[in-house]
């Protein structure tokens, strides 16, 4: 027997049998018992010491086995070291027959009863203290000698139970927990509770199955994990659900949609029930809102339909369903277009929807329907609250009357630009052949004023109704051409128009016709307000504004300047002040308004101001053409 701890700091003391026994014994073995933390004897080590170096004390029952069979037991051969313990499968109390030593000594026991038996001698009386608690159903104790008998029987039967090592034990204990955690993520609650009970049963069955193979898997940790993880996860899920409902309800309250949430008196309820009631009423109001929006869309005055990302029609209003059998929800986008768009415009509409022909200024496409009506079709994306694209809304606005009005307006513009200009041009041609006198001069002035008025009016109308179509324009050359066109007017009054070009051949992206007309208006105004024999200076430069390159054109005269009343309304329509003009031809207030519109259309600026040394100056800034800008870099 080994006594722990030993004396004088030794790890243990060896307590040998008394000499009378030790001298006659065929061998010595240890009889130590291993007590678990709860004080029960469940397991035993088959040796004490270092088995690998063979400096060990085999257990007394192992020594008996070797004495009987002449070899170590199979269980001893399987252990790796003497610290490895194995569980003893205890027999029921009384499984090993007990005989009184006194009866045996007195010859009361027949010798045939003892023949071929292994006899273990030990104290069994309770008062002698050799009693130990063992895992039996009645909760009692067994004498040490009877525990040895159980151990020897297990060695002979080779059914000592070997505990599973720590690593596999932890893995098997955690496996059911991880299965449940995965199930919580993927399964419905009903499935999860069924799987939980199934896992408990599987753990018990697995432990019993391992026991059949003399292996011990302790099911306690796995059972505790399964039993605890379900309520903990349920609490966490309930908390997360509560937080989610609370967050969504707060977001709903803060939303711009004014939908009050009704809160009827429910009596005392818990937090989750109260949140569920609020969420129920919120969902009810959202359903009402959805129904309202659906009704509003169905009753729009123009056709409208919605498609998903696969170009399948998912919603149509009443006008879009006209002529469609059984609704349009089963149609593809191409089928829907075939029911509305004429063949001549079908490809243009498809190009618009394919982003191949999107207008740069107005995001819509016009087409003629099969009924000869004119529609403007616009597509807008449907984006979720998270910002992901869900589909498109296609709205078809009936612009038949607007298109006809635009056609009539174009006819009026043609009338102004051609039919009204032609007689005035003829009058001027006749006047050039007649002798100059006061009457012809007046007629010529009014004719030129009528032409300028028509040109400016037509230009303004077309700016508002047409798309910008720019091209690379050498601005200095265009300004020089506009200046040359006014040479006869300058010669008549002795005015010099000096062009100072330091732009180094700068190009702008613009419409030559409108830019030409704009500079003609500006130079004409400078001539108009200049004194006889004055000078009109035109300076062309390349400059920067907010780190962006621009071409600057400054036109200055030597007149009396701009009146204070006109400075704030120079570029407004019909704003005109001819009191300081040196010309009998009066303006209508459209020229500068036209110029301002043209510059805005080109992404530029115009500014009018008085010079310190007298006269007015108008400065135009136009962005440098992108291609030229890249070449310079």
C-alpha positions in Angstrom: 0.0 0.0 0.0 1.2 3.5 -0.8 0.6 6.3 1.6 0.2 9.8 0.2 1.9 12.1 1.1 5.1 10.5 2.4 7.1 11.5 5.4 9.9 14.0 5.5 8.8 15.6 2.2 8.6 12.3 0.2 6.0 12.0 -2.4 4.7 8.7 -0.8 5.6 6.0 1.6 5.6 2.3 0.7 3.7 0.2 3.3 4.7 -3.4 2.8 2.9 -6.5 4.2 4.1 -7.9 7.5 7.1 -10.1 7.3 5.2 -13.4 7.9 3.2 -12.8 4.7 6.0 -11.1 2.7 8.4 -14.0 3.3 6.1 -16.7 2.0 4.3 -14.7 -0.8 5.0 -15.7 -4.4 4.8 -12.0 -5.3 3.8 -8.6 -4.1 1.3 -6.2 -5.7 -0.2 -2.9 -4.8 -3.7 -2.6 -3.4 -4.2 1.1 -3.8 -7.8 2.3 -4.5 -8.5 5.4 -6.6 -11.2 7.6 -5.2 -13.1 10.0 -7.5 -13.9 13.6 -6.4 -17.2 12.5 -4.9 -15.5 9.8 -2.8 -16.7 6.8 -4.8 -14.5 4.0 -6.0 -15.2 3.6 -9.7 -11.8 2.9 -11.3 -8.5 1.3 -10.7 -5.0 1.5 -12.0 -3.4 -1.9 -12.9 0.1 -0.8 -11.8 1.9 1.9 -9.8 5.1 3.4 -11.0 6.6 3.7 -14.5 5.3 0.9 -16.8 7.5 1.9 -19.7 10.7 1.2 -17.7 9.1 -1.8 -15.9 9.9 -0.3 -12.5 6.4 -0.6 -11.4 4.2 -2.4 -8.9 1.4 -4.3 -10.7 -1.9 -4.4 -8.9 -2.4 -7.4 -6.6 -5.2 -8.7 -8.8 -3.0 -8.4 -11.9 -0.4 -10.5 -10.0 -3.0 -13.1 -9.2 -4.0 -13.2 -12.9 -0.3 -13.7 -13.9 0.1 -16.4 -11.3 -3.0 -18.3 -12.6 -2.4 -17.7 -16.4 1.3 -17.3 -16.5 1.2 -14.0 -18.5 0.1 -10.3 -18.1 -3.6 -9.7 -18.6 -4.8 -8.3 -22.0 -6.0 -5.2 -20.1 -2.5 -4.6 -18.7 -1.0 -4.9 -22.2 -3.4 -2.2 -23.5 -2.5 0.5 -21.1 0.2 3.0 -22.0 1.4 4.0 -18.5 0.6 3.2 -14.9 -1.4 6.5 -14.4 -4.1 5.3 -16.8 -7.1 4.1 -14.9 -10.0 1.9 -16.0 -13.6 1.7 -14.8 -14.6 -1.5 -12.9 -18.0 -3.0 -13.9 -19.2 -3.9 -10.4 -21.4 -6.9 -10.0 -24.6 -6.7 -7.9 -24.1 -6.8 -4.1 -23.4 -10.5 -3.2 -22.3 -11.4 -6.7 -19.2 -12.9 -5.2 -19.8 -15.5 -2.4 -18.4 -14.7 1.0 -17.3 -17.4 3.5 -16.5 -16.8 7.1 -12.7 -17.3 7.8 -13.6 -18.9 11.2 -15.9 -21.4 9.5 -13.1 -22.2 7.0 -10.5 -22.6 9.8 -12.8 -24.8 11.8 -13.4 -27.2 8.9 -17.1 -26.3 8.5 -16.7 -25.6 4.8 -16.3 -28.7 2.5 -13.1 -28.8 0.6 -14.9 -29.6 -2.6 -16.5 -26.1 -2.3 -13.0 -24.5 -2.4 -11.6 -26.6 -5.2 -10.4 -24.6 -8.3 -11.4 -21.3 -6.6 -9.5 -18.1 -6.2 -9.8 -17.1 -2.6 -9.3 -13.5 -1.5 -8.9 -13.0 2.3 -9.9 -9.7 3.8 -11.9 -8.0 6.4 -15.6 -7.5 5.7 -17.0 -6.4 9.0 -18.1 -2.7 9.1 -16.3 -2.0 12.3 -12.9 -2.8 10.8 -13.0 0.3 8.5 -12.2 -1.5 5.3 -15.4 -0.3 3.6 -15.7 2.0 0.6 -18.5 3.7 -1.3 -19.1 2.3 -4.8 -21.6 3.2 -7.6 -24.2 0.6 -6.8 -27.9 1.3 -7.0 -28.6 0.9 -3.3 -25.9 3.5 -2.4 -24.2 1.3 0.1 -20.5 0.4 0.6 -18.4 -2.6 -0.2 -15.5 -4.1 1.7 -12.1 -3.7 0.1 -11.7 -7.4 -0.5 -15.0 -7.5 -2.4 -13.9 -4.6 -4.5 -10.7 -6.6 -5.3 -12.9 -9.6 -6.3 -14.8 -7.3 -8.7 -11.6 -6.0 -10.2 -10.2 -9.5 -10.6 -13.4 -10.7 -12.3 -13.2 -7.8 -14.7 -9.5 -8.6 -15.5 -10.4 -12.2 -16.2 -13.4 -11.3 -18.3 -11.4 -8.6 -19.9 -14.3 -6.2 -19.6 -12.7 -3.3 -17.8 -14.1 -0.1 -19.2 -11.5 2.3 -20.7 -12.6 6.0 -20.5 -12.3 7.9 -23.8 -9.4 10.3 -23.8 -9.9 14.0 -23.2 -9.8 15.2 -26.8 -12.5 12.9 -28.2 -14.5 13.3 -25.0 -14.6 17.1 -25.6 -15.4 16.7 -29.3 -18.3 14.3 -28.6 -19.6 16.6 -25.9 -19.5 19.6 -28.1 -20.9 17.9 -31.3 -24.6 17.9 -30.2 -24.3 21.6 -29.1 -22.9 22.6 -32.5 -25.6 20.6 -34.3 -28.2 22.5 -32.3 -26.5 25.9 -33.0 -26.5 25.2 -36.7 -30.1 24.1 -36.4 -31.1 27.3 -34.6 -29.7 29.2 -37.6 -31.4 27.1 -40.3 -34.4 25.3 -38.8 -37.9 26.3 -37.6 -38.4 26.3 -33.8 -40.6 23.2 -34.0 -37.9 21.3 -35.8 -35.3 22.5 -33.3 -37.2 21.2 -30.3 -37.7 17.8 -31.9 -34.0 17.6 -32.8 -33.1 18.6 -29.2 -34.9 15.7 -27.7 -33.5 13.4 -30.4 -30.0 14.5 -29.5 -30.5 13.8 -25.8 -31.7 10.3 -26.7 -28.7 9.9 -29.2 -26.2 10.9 -26.4 -27.6 8.3 -24.1 -27.6 5.6 -26.8 -24.1 6.5 -27.9 -22.8 6.2 -24.3 -24.5 2.8 -23.9 -23.1 1.7 -27.3 -19.5 2.7 -26.4 -20.0 0.8 -23.1 -20.7 -2.4 -25.1 -17.2 -2.0 -26.6 -15.6 -1.5 -23.1 -15.3 2.3 -23.7 -16.7 4.9 -21.5 -18.2 8.1 -22.9 -19.4 10.3 -20.0 -22.7 11.8 -21.3 -23.1 14.4 -18.6 -21.3 17.3 -20.3 -23.0 16.7 -23.6 -26.5 16.4 -21.9 -25.8 19.6 -19.9 -24.7 21.4 -23.1 -27.9 20.4 -25.0 -30.1 21.2 -22.0 -28.6 24.6 -21.4 -28.0 25.8 -25.0 -31.7 25.6 -25.9 -33.0 28.0 -23.2 -29.9 30.3 -23.6 -30.4 30.4 -27.4 -34.2 30.9 -26.9 -33.5 33.8 -24.6 -31.0 35.3 -27.0 -33.3 34.9 -29.9 -36.2 36.4 -27.9 -33.9 39.4 -26.9 -32.8 39.9 -30.5 -36.4 39.7 -31.7 -37.4 42.2 -29.1 -34.6 44.6 -30.0 -35.4 44.2 -33.7 -39.1 45.0 -33.2 -38.2 47.9 -31.0 -35.7 49.3 -33.6 -38.1 48.8 -36.5 -41.0 50.4 -34.6 -38.8 53.4 -33.7 -37.8 53.7 -37.4 -41.4 53.5 -38.4 -42.3 56.3 -36.0 -39.5 58.4 -37.4 -40.5 57.8 -41.0 -42.0 60.5 -43.1 -45.1 58.5 -43.7 -47.7 59.8 -41.3 -49.4 56.6 -40.3 -50.5 56.6 -36.7 -50.2 53.3 -34.8 -53.3 52.6 -32.8 -52.7 51.2 -29.3 -55.8 49.8 -27.8 -55.9 49.1 -24.1 -54.7 45.5 -23.7 -54.4 45.4 -19.9 -51.1 44.4 -18.3 -49.0 42.6 -20.9 -45.3 41.7 -21.1 -42.8 43.7 -23.2 -42.8 41.2 -26.1 -46.6 41.0 -26.3 -46.8 44.8 -26.3 -44.2 45.1 -29.1 -46.0 42.4 -31.1 -49.2 44.3 -30.8 -47.6 47.5 -31.9 -46.0 45.7 -34.8 -49.3 44.1 -35.8 -50.9 47.5 -36.0 -48.0 49.0 -37.9 -48.2 46.1 -40.4 -51.9 46.7 -40.7 -51.3 50.4 -41.6 -48.6 49.5 -44.1 -51.1 47.1 -45.7 -53.6 50.0 -46.0 -50.8 52.2 -47.4 -49.9 49.6 -49.9 -53.6 49.2 -50.9 -53.8 53.0 -51.3 -50.7 53.2 -53.4 -51.9 50.2 -55.5 -55.3 51.9 -56.1 -53.5 55.2 -56.9 -51.2 53.5 -59.5 -54.1 51.6 -61.1 -56.1 54.8 -61.6 -53.3 57.0 -63.0 -54.5 59.0 -66.0 -51.7 57.4 -68.2 -50.5 53.9 -68.8 -48.0 52.6 -66.3 -46.4 49.2 -65.7 -43.6 47.8 -63.5 -41.0 45.2 -64.5 -38.5 43.2 -62.5 -34.8 42.8 -63.2 -35.6 39.9 -65.6 -37.9 42.2 -67.7 -41.0 40.5 -66.5 -44.1 42.6 -66.0 -45.1 42.5 -62.4 -47.8 45.2 -62.2 -49.9 47.2 -64.6 -52.5 49.9 -64.1 -55.9 49.9 -65.7 -54.9 51.9 -68.8 -51.9 49.6 -69.4 -54.3 46.6 -69.2 -56.5 47.9 -72.0 -56.6 45.3 -74.7 -54.5 42.8 -72.7 -56.2 39.5 -72.1 -56.2 38.2 -68.5 -54.0 41.1 -67.4 -50.4 41.7 -68.2 -48.6 40.1 -65.3 -47.5 37.1 -67.4 -46.1 39.3 -70.2 -42.5 40.0 -70.9 -41.3 43.6 -71.5 -41.0 43.1 -75.3 -44.6 41.8 -75.5 -45.8 44.8 -73.5 -44.0 47.2 -75.9 -45.5 45.4 -78.9 -49.0 46.2 -77.7 -48.2 50.0 -77.4 -45.4 51.1 -79.7 -45.6 51.4 -83.4 -43.2 49.4 -85.5 -41.4 52.6 -86.7 -40.5 53.7 -83.2 -40.1 50.2 -81.5 -36.3 50.0 -82.0 -35.8 53.5 -80.7 -37.8 52.7 -77.5 -35.8 49.5 -77.0 -32.5 51.4 -77.4 -33.7 53.8 -74.7 -34.5 50.9 -72.3 -31.2 49.3 -73.1 -29.4 52.6 -72.1 -28.0 52.8 -75.7 -29.9 56.0 -76.6 -30.5 57.9 -73.4 -31.1 61.6 -74.1 -28.6 63.8 -72.4 -31.0 66.5 -71.2 -34.4 64.9 -70.9 -34.5 61.3 -69.7 -37.4 60.1 -71.8 -38.2 58.9 -75.3 -41.1 59.9 -77.5 -43.0 57.3 -79.7 -46.1 57.0 -81.7 -48.6 54.3 -80.5 -50.5 51.8 -82.7 -53.5 54.2 -82.4 -51.4 57.1 -83.7 -51.2 58.7 -80.3 -47.9 60.3 -79.1 -46.5 59.2 -75.8 -43.4 60.2 -73.8 -42.0 57.1 -72.1 -39.8 57.4 -69.0 -38.2 54.6 -67.0 -37.2 55.1 -63.4 -35.5 52.6 -61.1 -37.1 51.0 -58.1 -34.6 50.9 -55.3 -35.0 49.2 -51.9 -34.3 50.9 -48.6 -30.9 49.2 -48.6 -30.1 50.7 -52.0 -30.3 47.5 -54.1 -32.1 47.7 -57.5 -35.4 45.8 -57.6 -36.9 46.7 -60.9 -38.2 49.6 -63.1 -41.3 51.8 -63.4 -42.3 52.6 -67.0 -44.6 55.6 -67.2 -46.2 56.5 -70.6 -47.4 60.1 -70.6 -49.9 61.0 -73.4 -48.4 64.1 -75.0 -50.4 64.0 -78.2 -51.8 67.5 -77.7 -48.4 68.8 -76.5 -46.7 67.3 -79.6 -49.3 68.9 -81.9 -48.7 72.2 -80.1 -45.0 71.9 -80.6 -45.5 71.2 -84.2 -47.6 74.3 -84.6 -44.9 76.3 -82.7 -42.3 75.0 -85.1 -44.5 76.1 -88.0 -44.7 79.6 -86.4 -41.0 79.7 -86.0 -40.6 78.7 -89.7 -43.0 81.6 -90.4 -40.9 84.0 -88.4 -37.6 82.8 -89.7 -38.5 82.5 -93.4 -41.8 84.0 -94.4 -41.3 87.2 -92.3 -37.6 87.6 -93.0 -38.0 87.2 -96.8 -40.0 90.5 -97.3 -37.7 92.4 -95.0 -34.6 91.2 -96.9 -36.2 92.1 -100.2 -36.9 95.7 -98.8 -33.3 96.0 -97.8 -32.1 94.8 -101.2 -34.3 97.4 -102.9 -33.1 100.2 -100.6 -29.5 99.4 -101.4 -30.2 100.3 -105.0 -32.0 103.6 -104.2 -30.5 107.0 -103.4 -30.0 107.5 -99.7 -32.5 109.9 -98.1 -34.1 110.3 -94.7 -37.2 108.1 -95.6 -35.2 105.2 -97.0 -32.9 105.4 -94.0 -35.8 105.0 -91.7 -37.3 102.2 -93.7 -33.9 100.5 -93.7 -33.6 100.9 -89.9 -37.0 99.5 -89.2 -36.4 96.6 -91.6 -33.2 95.7 -89.9 -34.8 96.0 -86.5 -37.6 93.6 -87.6 -34.9 91.1 -88.9 -33.0 91.3 -85.6 -36.2 90.9 -83.6 -37.2 87.8 -85.6 -33.7 86.3 -85.4 -33.5 86.7 -81.6 -37.1 85.5 -81.0 -36.5 82.4 -83.2 -33.2 81.8 -81.5 -34.7 82.0 -78.0 -37.6 79.6 -78.9 -35.3 77.0 -80.4 -32.9 77.1 -77.5 -35.7 76.2 -75.1 -37.0 73.4 -77.3 -33.9 71.7 -78.9 -31.2 69.5 -77.6 -27.6 70.8 -77.2 -25.4 69.5 -80.1 -21.9 70.9 -79.6 -18.9 70.6 -81.8 -15.3 71.9 -81.6 -15.3 75.6 -82.6 -12.2 77.8 -83.0 -13.6 80.7 -81.0 -11.3 83.4 -82.3 -12.2 82.7 -85.9 -15.9 82.8 -85.1 -15.6 86.1 -83.2 -13.6 87.6 -86.1 -16.3 86.4 -88.5 -19.0 88.0 -86.4 -17.0 91.2 -86.3 -16.5 91.3 -90.1 -20.2 90.9 -90.7 -20.7 94.3 -88.9 -18.0 96.2 -90.9 -20.6 98.1 -93.0 -22.2 99.4 -89.9 -18.8 100.4 -88.4 -17.8 102.2 -91.6 -21.0 104.2 -91.7 -20.3 105.7 -88.3 -16.5 105.7 -88.5 -16.1 103.2 -85.7 -13.0 100.9 -85.5 -13.6 97.4 -84.2 -10.2 96.0 -83.0 -9.9 92.3 -82.3 -6.9 91.3 -80.0 -6.6 87.5 -80.1 -4.2 85.9 -77.6 -6.1 82.7 -77.2 -3.4 80.6 -79.1 -6.1 78.9 -81.2 -8.3 77.8 -78.3 -11.3 75.6 -79.1 -14.6 75.4 -77.3 -17.4 72.9 -77.6 -20.4 74.7 -78.9 -23.1 75.4 -81.5 -21.6 77.7 -84.1 -24.8 79.3 -85.2 -26.0 80.4 -81.7 -22.5 81.5 -80.7 -22.1 83.5 -83.9 -25.4 85.2 -83.3 -24.5 86.0 -79.7 -21.2 87.7 -80.6 -23.0 89.6 -83.4 -25.4 90.9 -80.8 -22.7 91.9 -78.4 -20.5 93.7 -81.0 -23.6 95.3 -82.5 -24.6 96.7 -79.1 -21.1 98.0 -78.6 -21.2 99.8 -82.0 -24.7 101.0 -81.2 -23.7 102.7 -77.9 -20.3 104.0 -79.1 -19.8 107.6 -80.1 -19.0 108.6 -83.7 -15.4 107.6 -84.7 -15.1 105.6 -81.5 -13.3 102.3 -80.9 -14.8 98.9 -80.0 -12.2 96.6 -78.4 -12.6 92.8 -78.6 -10.0 90.9 -76.4 -9.8 87.0 -76.6 -7.8 85.3 -73.8 -7.4 81.9 -72.1 -8.0 82.1 -68.3 -8.9 80.0 -65.3 -11.9 80.1 -63.0 -12.0 77.8 -59.9 -9.0 75.9 -61.5 -11.0 75.2 -64.7 -9.8 76.5 -68.0 -12.0 79.0 -69.9 -11.8 81.1 -73.0 -12.6 84.8 -72.3 -14.0 87.2 -74.8 -14.3 90.8 -73.6 -16.1 93.4 -75.7 -15.7 97.1 -74.6 -17.1 100.3 -76.0 -16.4 104.0 -75.4 -19.9 105.0 -74.8 -21.6 106.5 -71.7 -21.9 103.1 -69.9 -24.8 101.2 -68.5 -27.3 103.1 -66.4 -27.7 102.0 -62.8 -31.3 101.1 -63.4 -30.3 98.6 -66.1 -27.3 97.0 -64.3 -29.5 94.6 -62.3 -31.7 93.5 -65.2 -29.3 93.5 -68.2 -30.1 89.9 -69.3 -33.8 89.9 -68.6 -36.2 89.5 -71.5 -37.5 92.8 -72.9 -35.2 94.8 -70.7 -33.9 97.7 -72.9 -32.6 101.2 -72.5 -31.9 103.1 -75.7 -31.6 106.6 -74.1 -27.8 106.5 -74.6 -27.7 104.7 -77.9 -26.2 106.5 -81.0 -28.5 104.8 -83.4 -32.1 105.4 -84.7 -32.6 101.6 -84.5 -34.2 100.9 -81.1 -33.8 97.5 -79.4 -36.6 95.2 -78.1 -34.7 93.7 -75.2 -34.2 90.2 -76.6 -30.6 90.4 -77.7 -28.8 90.2 -74.3 -31.4 87.7 -73.1 -30.6 85.5 -76.1 -26.9 85.8 -75.4 -27.3 84.9 -71.7 -29.4 81.8 -72.7 -26.7 80.7 -75.2 -23.9 81.0 -72.6 -25.9 79.1 -70.0 -26.6 76.4 -72.6 -22.8 76.1 -73.3 -21.9 76.0 -69.6 -20.4 79.5 -69.7 -21.0 82.9 -68.1 -21.6 86.5 -69.2 -21.1 89.6 -67.1 -21.8 93.2 -67.9 -20.2 96.2 -66.2 -19.0 99.8 -66.5 -15.4 100.6 -67.0 -13.5 103.0 -64.8 -12.5 105.2 -67.7 -15.9 105.1 -69.3 -17.9 102.8 -71.5 -19.4 99.4 -71.0 -17.7 96.0 -71.1 -19.3 92.6 -71.6 -17.2 89.6 -70.7 -18.0 86.0 -71.9 -16.4 82.9 -70.4 -16.8 79.6 -72.3 -15.2 76.3 -71.1 -12.2 75.1 -73.0 -13.1 72.0 -75.2 -12.3 68.7 -73.4 -10.2 67.3 -76.2 -8.1 70.4 -76.4 -7.6 70.3 -72.7 -6.4 66.7 -72.8 -3.9 67.5 -75.6 -2.5 70.4 -73.6 -1.9 68.1 -70.6 
